Amino acid sequence: MKIKKFFKFILILFFLFSSAYFIFCLITNYSPEKFLPPFPQAVVSVNQPKKILNEYSFLLDEYEEFKPIKKFLPFVPNLQIYIVNLSSGPILIVDSGYWRGLMGAAFFLKDWFFKAGEGIYLEENPLLEKDVFILKDGTETLGFVAHRRNILIVSPYHQTIKIALGNYDSVETPPKIEKSGDISIFFRPTAQIKKFLSLYPQLEFMKEILDKHESGNAKIYFQDNSIKTEIVLKLKKPETYQEKVIEKFLQMDSWISSFYEKVPLRTSSFASFSTEDLEKVYQYLILLLKNNKKVFSDLKMGNDALKFVTDKGIRELFFSWTGNEMGSLTLSNSKEPVLFIEIKDKAVFFDSFKPFIGEKAKESGEYEIYKIDLPGLFNFIKNIFAPSIELPYFTVFDDKYLIIANNPKEIENFLNLSHQVKLNSDKSYEIVKQNTDQNAHIHFYVDLSYGHLPVANLSPIIKKMLEKYYKAGGSIRFDYPEIKIDFTVVKN
């Protein structure tokens, strides 16, 4: 009886102590956001580190020295982790939350576990701020560590630590970082846009559009059979004429995509763009590109040439028969894409395009494949000055889609595969569809299993990753003042 009373007393004491400890932490814990600059370029918040470590534990097998870490993964607590890139360098902020007591004990007992001058240890220096230590490996300085109650700050540079500690005393409002998802990211995309345009200089004319992004948020969810990423780009309030055109463009309604029902299973990539009115898209692009003299001049020259040949401009010739969807796909046994455009009136298409329809190149079952040709004098001039340039071929598929390719064999290949198993019967594609916005303007899908080997050879880690995740897809929706992107990677 006395033993039962004793254990009951101990449990009551434990409950009271735990309650008092949790309330104490709730009142006195520092907010990790207070150590962030008011206008950071990028912040990565890891909300479920234990879950992520378990997800990628297979990568540790590539390094013998890291294999023992796997034994300790079950004991890793879910701490809040921030990774921030400040002007003076990167910084790692760990919020121990209610595990604060263990962190404090670890710092108090650090000299018991680590010996100065041997291996990795923390060195105190009277010239540094209170509770700021030098992280060393023997005589080599690895970085600096600061400890404030529940907060641990790590950086390669002392100046970065000072800036982070100074941010806490700042009167400016810290950024609000969303904590939904296993990983959440806040970023200002200026640097990313510059890098993107340096990789694709042909898209320089889109710089004015891309520069209008004010900030972005991303949330990453690790699910049982996939990894889902949701990205939201927020745009600045329009001020100039060009920005107001962008606003109108991004307010256009989407259209339900339907071509995916025709896409063969053996497809390595597929992308489609659908909207309520393709002609409006063209009109807005003309307005946006007016200041780009070269692009605008090329468009005007093309329009004048069409009027000379057909007495019709691009709008009358093209948009009199186009539907609401267009895009491209690359088949698994091919390297060249096949383009498709939805047709709303087959008879109007053949009537409008009559001057450009060349000889019949091939027949494939019920379908006839034609060569696109230039009429009369234009074809004669092309053959003299540019005989090596081959114009594409086309067919009308299911009386609803114009299929275009550089080679008639590509079209025939598509027609043959389109009668076989479709992509929408694939379980991985179904997962992608379930995790993306079906009302988006752009949909895309890629199957890396048909051509990832050269990439895989770059690193054993990349090879491991691609063995586990090789199918991906997503959507992009314009919802002014935001652009919403869903991206899902499916496990093998």
Buried (B, 14 or more C-beta within 10 A) or exposed (E): EEEEEEEEEEEEEEEEEEEEEEEEBEEEBBEBBBBBBEEBBBBBBBBBBBBBBBBEBBBBEEEEEEEEEBEEEEEEEBBBBBBBBBEBBBBBBBBBBBBBEEBBEBBEEBEEEBEEEEEEBBBEEEEBEEBBBBBBEEEEEEBBBBBBBBBBBBBBBBEBBBBBBEBBEEEEEBBEBBEEBBBBBBBBBBEBBEEBBEEEEEEEBBEBBBBBBEBBBBBBBBEEEBBBBBBBBBBEEBEEEBBEBBBBBBEBEBBEBBBBEBBBBBBBBBBBBBBEBBBBBBBBBBBBBBEBEEBBEEBEEEBEEBBEBBEBBBBEBBBBBBBBBBBBBBBBEBEEBBBBBBBEEEEEBBEBBEBBBBEEBBEBEEBEBBBBBBBEEBEEEBEEEEEEEEBBBBBBBEEBBBBBBBBBBBBBBBBEBBEEEBBEEBEBBEBBBEBBBEBBBBBBBBBBBBBBEEEBEEEEBEBBBBEBBBBBBBBBBBBBBBBBBBBBBBBE
